[in-house]
Amino acid sequence: MYLDSAKKKEIFEKYGENATDTGSAESQIALFSYRISHLTEHLKKNRKDYGTARSLTKLVGQRRKLLKYLYNKDINRYRSIIKELGLRK
């Protein structure tokens, strides 16, 4: 499996306040970004996998909502997570 508990823990340690910080916006955005990159690579190989394409679209929307929330809540945290993850904004 591409996303096991050790990988999740590593993401939460890096972007959250600690390893058990699974609820912060930054850690969730980082997890969504990791999943989005994995699904994008999968769809490059399997173009007709429409279920995965739908899941990818939903994940992108969820990440966008969290980014919008973070933008409205604290612009400095928003800018730092965008820079760390290398997102477009």
N, CA, C and O atoms as CSV, one atom per row, in Angstrom:
chain,resi,resn,atom,element,x,y,z
A,1,MET,N,N,0.837,-1.176,0.000
A,1,MET,CA,C,0.000,0.000,0.000
A,1,MET,C,C,0.887,1.246,0.000
A,1,MET,O,O,1.918,1.279,0.671
A,2,TYR,N,N,0.491,2.243,-0.736
A,2,TYR,CA,C,1.338,3.422,-0.892
A,2,TYR,C,C,1.321,4.328,0.326
A,2,TYR,O,O,2.259,5.100,0.526
A,3,LEU,N,N,0.278,4.255,1.146
A,3,LEU,CA,C,0.158,5.159,2.281
A,3,LEU,C,C,-0.085,4.339,3.546
A,3,LEU,O,O,-1.226,4.065,3.917
A,4,ASP,N,N,1.005,3.955,4.193
A,4,ASP,CA,C,0.874,3.188,5.432
A,4,ASP,C,C,0.975,4.134,6.631
A,4,ASP,O,O,1.196,5.335,6.472
A,5,SER,N,N,0.812,3.587,7.805
A,5,SER,CA,C,0.776,4.425,9.003
A,5,SER,C,C,2.115,5.123,9.255
A,5,SER,O,O,2.142,6.232,9.790
A,6,ALA,N,N,3.221,4.485,8.875
A,6,ALA,CA,C,4.525,5.117,9.074
A,6,ALA,C,C,4.672,6.364,8.195
A,6,ALA,O,O,5.213,7.379,8.635
A,7,LYS,N,N,4.194,6.283,6.967
A,7,LYS,CA,C,4.270,7.429,6.058
A,7,LYS,C,C,3.377,8.562,6.551
A,7,LYS,O,O,3.769,9.728,6.494
A,8,LYS,N,N,2.169,8.230,7.038
A,8,LYS,CA,C,1.280,9.245,7.593
A,8,LYS,C,C,1.925,9.938,8.795
A,8,LYS,O,O,1.860,11.159,8.938
A,9,LYS,N,N,2.547,9.129,9.654
A,9,LYS,CA,C,3.185,9.676,10.842
A,9,LYS,C,C,4.317,10.637,10.446
A,9,LYS,O,O,4.498,11.689,11.059
A,10,GLU,N,N,5.065,10.257,9.418
A,10,GLU,CA,C,6.149,11.112,8.933
A,10,GLU,C,C,5.609,12.446,8.410
A,10,GLU,O,O,6.188,13.498,8.681
A,11,ILE,N,N,4.510,12.405,7.667
A,11,ILE,CA,C,3.902,13.631,7.140
A,11,ILE,C,C,3.406,14.504,8.284
A,11,ILE,O,O,3.618,15.716,8.277
A,12,PHE,N,N,2.746,13.893,9.269
A,12,PHE,CA,C,2.212,14.662,10.389
A,12,PHE,C,C,3.320,15.247,11.255
A,12,PHE,O,O,3.162,16.342,11.795
A,13,GLU,N,N,4.444,14.534,11.398
A,13,GLU,CA,C,5.573,15.075,12.154
A,13,GLU,C,C,6.170,16.288,11.446
A,13,GLU,O,O,6.536,17.275,12.084
A,14,LYS,N,N,6.263,16.203,10.114
A,14,LYS,CA,C,6.910,17.267,9.361
A,14,LYS,C,C,6.052,18.530,9.272
A,14,LYS,O,O,6.567,19.639,9.414
A,15,TYR,N,N,4.762,18.369,9.041
A,15,TYR,CA,C,3.905,19.531,8.795
A,15,TYR,C,C,3.007,19.896,9.967
A,15,TYR,O,O,2.526,21.027,10.034
A,16,GLY,N,N,2.768,18.975,10.890
A,16,GLY,CA,C,1.968,19.291,12.060
A,16,GLY,C,C,2.853,19.738,13.202
A,16,GLY,O,O,4.066,19.880,13.047
A,17,GLU,N,N,2.242,19.957,14.345
A,17,GLU,CA,C,3.030,20.365,15.505
A,17,GLU,C,C,3.782,19.186,16.100
A,17,GLU,O,O,4.895,19.345,16.601
A,18,ASN,N,N,3.176,17.998,16.047
A,18,ASN,CA,C,3.843,16.780,16.499
A,18,ASN,C,C,3.285,15.599,15.714
A,18,ASN,O,O,2.490,15.784,14.792
A,19,ALA,N,N,3.700,14.382,16.076
A,19,ALA,CA,C,3.312,13.204,15.307
A,19,ALA,C,C,1.829,12.882,15.430
A,19,ALA,O,O,1.262,12.237,14.548
A,20,THR,N,N,1.195,13.322,16.511
A,20,THR,CA,C,-0.213,13.006,16.701
A,20,THR,C,C,-1.132,14.152,16.277
A,20,THR,O,O,-2.342,14.082,16.489
A,21,ASP,N,N,-0.578,15.192,15.689
A,21,ASP,CA,C,-1.361,16.342,15.237
A,21,ASP,C,C,-1.934,16.038,13.857
A,21,ASP,O,O,-1.365,16.428,12.837
A,22,THR,N,N,-3.061,15.340,13.836
A,22,THR,CA,C,-3.668,14.943,12.568
A,22,THR,C,C,-4.761,15.897,12.129
A,22,THR,O,O,-5.265,15.776,11.013
A,23,GLY,N,N,-5.140,16.837,12.971
A,23,GLY,CA,C,-6.272,17.681,12.664
A,23,GLY,C,C,-5.932,19.064,12.166
A,23,GLY,O,O,-6.818,19.780,11.699
A,24,SER,N,N,-4.674,19.463,12.252
A,24,SER,CA,C,-4.339,20.812,11.806
A,24,SER,C,C,-4.476,20.913,10.289
A,24,SER,O,O,-4.313,19.930,9.566
A,25,ALA,N,N,-4.776,22.111,9.832
A,25,ALA,CA,C,-4.978,22.324,8.402
A,25,ALA,C,C,-3.712,22.012,7.609
A,25,ALA,O,O,-3.782,21.448,6.517
A,26,GLU,N,N,-2.556,22.378,8.159
A,26,GLU,CA,C,-1.297,22.134,7.440
A,26,GLU,C,C,-1.043,20.643,7.230
A,26,GLU,O,O,-0.652,20.223,6.141
A,27,SER,N,N,-1.266,19.853,8.266
A,27,SER,CA,C,-1.003,18.418,8.141
A,27,SER,C,C,-1.994,17.770,7.185
A,27,SER,O,O,-1.623,16.872,6.430
A,28,GLN,N,N,-3.243,18.208,7.205
A,28,GLN,CA,C,-4.223,17.647,6.283
A,28,GLN,C,C,-3.918,18.036,4.842
A,28,GLN,O,O,-4.056,17.216,3.934
A,29,ILE,N,N,-3.506,19.281,4.628
A,29,ILE,CA,C,-3.153,19.728,3.283
A,29,ILE,C,C,-1.954,18.940,2.757
A,29,ILE,O,O,-1.922,18.560,1.587
A,30,ALA,N,N,-0.978,18.698,3.616
A,30,ALA,CA,C,0.200,17.929,3.204
A,30,ALA,C,C,-0.187,16.496,2.857
A,30,ALA,O,O,0.320,15.937,1.884
A,31,LEU,N,N,-1.076,15.898,3.639
A,31,LEU,CA,C,-1.521,14.534,3.357
A,31,LEU,C,C,-2.291,14.487,2.042
A,31,LEU,O,O,-2.080,13.586,1.231
A,32,PHE,N,N,-3.186,15.455,1.825
A,32,PHE,CA,C,-3.914,15.507,0.554
A,32,PHE,C,C,-2.960,15.684,-0.617
A,32,PHE,O,O,-3.149,15.067,-1.665
A,33,SER,N,N,-1.939,16.515,-0.454
A,33,SER,CA,C,-0.983,16.733,-1.538
A,33,SER,C,C,-0.225,15.458,-1.875
A,33,SER,O,O,0.026,15.172,-3.046
A,34,TYR,N,N,0.139,14.695,-0.857
A,34,TYR,CA,C,0.825,13.431,-1.094
A,34,TYR,C,C,-0.091,12.468,-1.853
A,34,TYR,O,O,0.335,11.819,-2.808
A,35,ARG,N,N,-1.332,12.382,-1.427
A,35,ARG,CA,C,-2.279,11.482,-2.090
A,35,ARG,C,C,-2.564,11.937,-3.515
A,35,ARG,O,O,-2.692,11.108,-4.416
A,36,ILE,N,N,-2.665,13.254,-3.728
A,36,ILE,CA,C,-2.918,13.789,-5.069
A,36,ILE,C,C,-1.771,13.453,-6.004
A,36,ILE,O,O,-2.002,13.068,-7.150
A,37,SER,N,N,-0.542,13.590,-5.537
A,37,SER,CA,C,0.605,13.276,-6.405
A,37,SER,C,C,0.641,11.790,-6.749
A,37,SER,O,O,0.998,11.419,-7.867
A,38,HIS,N,N,0.273,10.939,-5.789
A,38,HIS,CA,C,0.248,9.501,-6.063
A,38,HIS,C,C,-0.831,9.160,-7.081
A,38,HIS,O,O,-0.581,8.385,-8.005
A,39,LEU,N,N,-2.019,9.721,-6.930
A,39,LEU,CA,C,-3.107,9.437,-7.867
A,39,LEU,C,C,-2.817,10.006,-9.253
A,39,LEU,O,O,-3.226,9.424,-10.258
A,40,THR,N,N,-2.123,11.123,-9.315
A,40,THR,CA,C,-1.762,11.702,-10.606
A,40,THR,C,C,-0.826,10.768,-11.366
A,40,THR,O,O,-0.990,10.558,-12.568
A,41,GLU,N,N,0.151,10.212,-10.664
A,41,GLU,CA,C,1.065,9.259,-11.305
A,41,GLU,C,C,0.308,8.007,-11.767
A,41,GLU,O,O,0.590,7.470,-12.838
A,42,HIS,N,N,-0.638,7.552,-10.969
A,42,HIS,CA,C,-1.427,6.375,-11.337
A,42,HIS,C,C,-2.240,6.656,-12.603
A,42,HIS,O,O,-2.335,5.803,-13.485
A,43,LEU,N,N,-2.823,7.852,-12.688
A,43,LEU,CA,C,-3.656,8.176,-13.849
A,43,LEU,C,C,-2.840,8.402,-15.115
A,43,LEU,O,O,-3.371,8.285,-16.219
A,44,LYS,N,N,-1.562,8.724,-14.972
A,44,LYS,CA,C,-0.717,8.834,-16.159
A,44,LYS,C,C,-0.547,7.479,-16.834
A,44,LYS,O,O,-0.417,7.390,-18.055
A,45,LYS,N,N,-0.551,6.422,-16.017
A,45,LYS,CA,C,-0.404,5.061,-16.556
A,45,LYS,C,C,-1.742,4.449,-16.940
A,45,LYS,O,O,-1.817,3.664,-17.884
A,46,ASN,N,N,-2.798,4.802,-16.216
A,46,ASN,CA,C,-4.117,4.200,-16.405
A,46,ASN,C,C,-5.133,5.295,-16.712
A,46,ASN,O,O,-5.872,5.739,-15.834
A,47,ARG,N,N,-5.158,5.718,-17.963
A,47,ARG,CA,C,-5.974,6.861,-18.338
A,47,ARG,C,C,-7.470,6.600,-18.213
A,47,ARG,O,O,-8.235,7.543,-18.009
A,48,LYS,N,N,-7.903,5.373,-18.326
A,48,LYS,CA,C,-9.334,5.075,-18.323
A,48,LYS,C,C,-9.862,4.665,-16.957
A,48,LYS,O,O,-10.968,4.133,-16.860
A,49,ASP,N,N,-9.106,4.900,-15.921
A,49,ASP,CA,C,-9.537,4.586,-14.560
A,49,ASP,C,C,-10.375,5.754,-14.049
A,49,ASP,O,O,-9.861,6.663,-13.398
A,50,TYR,N,N,-11.654,5.716,-14.350
A,50,TYR,CA,C,-12.522,6.858,-14.069
A,50,TYR,C,C,-12.837,6.991,-12.584
A,50,TYR,O,O,-13.072,8.103,-12.111
A,51,GLY,N,N,-12.849,5.911,-11.848
A,51,GLY,CA,C,-13.074,5.979,-10.409
A,51,GLY,C,C,-11.965,6.726,-9.705
A,51,GLY,O,O,-12.215,7.539,-8.815
A,52,THR,N,N,-10.739,6.447,-10.106
A,52,THR,CA,C,-9.595,7.155,-9.535
A,52,THR,C,C,-9.601,8.623,-9.960
A,52,THR,O,O,-9.221,9.495,-9.178
A,53,ALA,N,N,-10.023,8.895,-11.176
A,53,ALA,CA,C,-10.097,10.285,-11.638
A,53,ALA,C,C,-11.101,11.069,-10.796
A,53,ALA,O,O,-10.862,12.229,-10.459
A,54,ARG,N,N,-12.207,10.445,-10.464
A,54,ARG,CA,C,-13.207,11.104,-9.622
A,54,ARG,C,C,-12.654,11.337,-8.218
A,54,ARG,O,O,-12.871,12.397,-7.632
A,55,SER,N,N,-11.942,10.349,-7.679
A,55,SER,CA,C,-11.334,10.507,-6.358
A,55,SER,C,C,-10.313,11.639,-6.354
A,55,SER,O,O,-10.223,12.402,-5.392
A,56,LEU,N,N,-9.554,11.741,-7.424
A,56,LEU,CA,C,-8.566,12.811,-7.536
A,56,LEU,C,C,-9.242,14.174,-7.545
A,56,LEU,O,O,-8.780,15.107,-6.889
A,57,THR,N,N,-10.331,14.285,-8.285
A,57,THR,CA,C,-11.062,15.549,-8.339
A,57,THR,C,C,-11.597,15.929,-6.963
A,57,THR,O,O,-11.543,17.098,-6.581
A,58,LYS,N,N,-12.113,14.956,-6.217
A,58,LYS,CA,C,-12.624,15.227,-4.877
A,58,LYS,C,C,-11.503,15.663,-3.936
A,58,LYS,O,O,-11.685,16.579,-3.134
A,59,LEU,N,N,-10.346,15.011,-4.031
A,59,LEU,CA,C,-9.222,15.378,-3.168
A,59,LEU,C,C,-8.732,16.795,-3.451
A,59,LEU,O,O,-8.413,17.549,-2.532
A,60,VAL,N,N,-8.676,17.144,-4.723
A,60,VAL,CA,C,-8.240,18.494,-5.085
A,60,VAL,C,C,-9.216,19.525,-4.517
A,60,VAL,O,O,-8.796,20.579,-4.038
A,61,GLY,N,N,-10.505,19.227,-4.567
A,61,GLY,CA,C,-11.503,20.130,-4.009
A,61,GLY,C,C,-11.383,20.263,-2.503
A,61,GLY,O,O,-11.511,21.362,-1.963
A,62,GLN,N,N,-11.137,19.145,-1.815
A,62,GLN,CA,C,-10.976,19.189,-0.364
A,62,GLN,C,C,-9.745,19.999,0.023
A,62,GLN,O,O,-9.780,20.788,0.968
A,63,ARG,N,N,-8.653,19.796,-0.718
A,63,ARG,CA,C,-7.442,20.555,-0.428
A,63,ARG,C,C,-7.662,22.044,-0.683
A,63,ARG,O,O,-7.188,22.887,0.079
A,64,ARG,N,N,-8.381,22.362,-1.755
A,64,ARG,CA,C,-8.656,23.760,-2.072
A,64,ARG,C,C,-9.494,24.421,-0.979
A,64,ARG,O,O,-9.267,25.582,-0.638
A,65,LYS,N,N,-10.468,23.680,-0.426
A,65,LYS,CA,C,-11.289,24.220,0.665
A,65,LYS,C,C,-10.442,24.479,1.908
A,65,LYS,O,O,-10.604,25.503,2.572
A,66,LEU,N,N,-9.542,23.554,2.219
A,66,LEU,CA,C,-8.679,23.761,3.385
A,66,LEU,C,C,-7.728,24.929,3.171
A,66,LEU,O,O,-7.463,25.692,4.100
A,67,LEU,N,N,-7.214,25.075,1.959
A,67,LEU,CA,C,-6.338,26.209,1.664
A,67,LEU,C,C,-7.097,27.527,1.777
A,67,LEU,O,O,-6.554,28.515,2.269
A,68,LYS,N,N,-8.341,27.546,1.326
A,68,LYS,CA,C,-9.150,28.756,1.436
A,68,LYS,C,C,-9.411,29.086,2.901
A,68,LYS,O,O,-9.351,30.250,3.297
A,69,TYR,N,N,-9.702,28.062,3.707
A,69,TYR,CA,C,-9.907,28.261,5.139
A,69,TYR,C,C,-8.655,28.852,5.784
A,69,TYR,O,O,-8.731,29.807,6.557
A,70,LEU,N,N,-7.506,28.271,5.454
A,70,LEU,CA,C,-6.252,28.734,6.038
A,70,LEU,C,C,-5.921,30.150,5.574
A,70,LEU,O,O,-5.386,30.947,6.345
A,71,TYR,N,N,-6.232,30.461,4.337
A,71,TYR,CA,C,-6.010,31.808,3.800
A,71,TYR,C,C,-6.819,32.841,4.591
A,71,TYR,O,O,-6.313,33.910,4.931
A,72,ASN,N,N,-8.066,32.509,4.875
A,72,ASN,CA,C,-8.923,33.440,5.617
A,72,ASN,C,C,-8.580,33.495,7.096
A,72,ASN,O,O,-8.769,34.529,7.736
A,73,LYS,N,N,-8.084,32.406,7.642
A,73,LYS,CA,C,-7.800,32.324,9.074
A,73,LYS,C,C,-6.454,32.971,9.425
A,73,LYS,O,O,-6.375,33.811,10.321
A,74,ASP,N,N,-5.391,32.566,8.704
A,74,ASP,CA,C,-4.045,33.064,9.015
A,74,ASP,C,C,-3.203,33.046,7.738
A,74,ASP,O,O,-2.766,31.984,7.294
A,75,ILE,N,N,-2.981,34.207,7.159
A,75,ILE,CA,C,-2.294,34.316,5.867
A,75,ILE,C,C,-0.842,33.856,5.943
A,75,ILE,O,O,-0.311,33.346,4.956
A,76,ASN,N,N,-0.191,34.024,7.086
A,76,ASN,CA,C,1.206,33.611,7.205
A,76,ASN,C,C,1.342,32.092,7.180
A,76,ASN,O,O,2.249,31.560,6.541
A,77,ARG,N,N,0.447,31.396,7.869
A,77,ARG,CA,C,0.461,29.927,7.827
A,77,ARG,C,C,0.162,29.434,6.416
A,77,ARG,O,O,0.753,28.457,5.955
A,78,TYR,N,N,-0.762,30.116,5.728
A,78,TYR,CA,C,-1.103,29.772,4.347
A,78,TYR,C,C,0.114,29.900,3.440
A,78,TYR,O,O,0.410,29.000,2.654
A,79,ARG,N,N,0.809,31.011,3.553
A,79,ARG,CA,C,1.979,31.245,2.697
A,79,ARG,C,C,3.093,30.246,2.978
A,79,ARG,O,O,3.787,29.810,2.059
A,80,SER,N,N,3.266,29.884,4.246
A,80,SER,CA,C,4.335,28.944,4.573
A,80,SER,C,C,4.036,27.541,4.043
A,80,SER,O,O,4.942,26.870,3.546
A,81,ILE,N,N,2.795,27.088,4.138
A,81,ILE,CA,C,2.481,25.738,3.651
A,81,ILE,C,C,2.528,25.682,2.129
A,81,ILE,O,O,2.919,24.665,1.557
A,82,ILE,N,N,2.130,26.776,1.465
A,82,ILE,CA,C,2.220,26.830,0.003
A,82,ILE,C,C,3.675,26.737,-0.432
A,82,ILE,O,O,4.004,26.034,-1.388
A,83,LYS,N,N,4.539,27.449,0.276
A,83,LYS,CA,C,5.952,27.451,-0.078
A,83,LYS,C,C,6.593,26.082,0.183
A,83,LYS,O,O,7.365,25.592,-0.643
A,84,GLU,N,N,6.277,25.467,1.324
A,84,GLU,CA,C,6.858,24.170,1.678
A,84,GLU,C,C,6.446,23.078,0.700
A,84,GLU,O,O,7.261,22.236,0.323
A,85,LEU,N,N,5.177,23.092,0.288
A,85,LEU,CA,C,4.679,22.043,-0.593
A,85,LEU,C,C,4.926,22.345,-2.071
A,85,LEU,O,O,4.793,21.462,-2.918
A,86,GLY,N,N,5.280,23.577,-2.376
A,86,GLY,CA,C,5.551,23.930,-3.765
A,86,GLY,C,C,4.284,24.036,-4.597
A,86,GLY,O,O,4.286,23.711,-5.785
A,87,LEU,N,N,3.206,24.489,-3.977
A,87,LEU,CA,C,1.964,24.667,-4.729
A,87,LEU,C,C,1.998,25.972,-5.483
A,87,LEU,O,O,2.880,26.797,-5.243
A,88,ARG,N,N,1.091,26.178,-6.359
A,88,ARG,CA,C,1.168,27.249,-7.352
A,88,ARG,C,C,1.032,28.659,-6.806
A,88,ARG,O,O,1.562,29.601,-7.396
A,89,LYS,N,N,0.327,28.824,-5.685
A,89,LYS,CA,C,0.043,30.179,-5.211
A,89,LYS,C,C,1.123,30.681,-4.288
A,89,LYS,O,O,1.042,31.807,-3.797
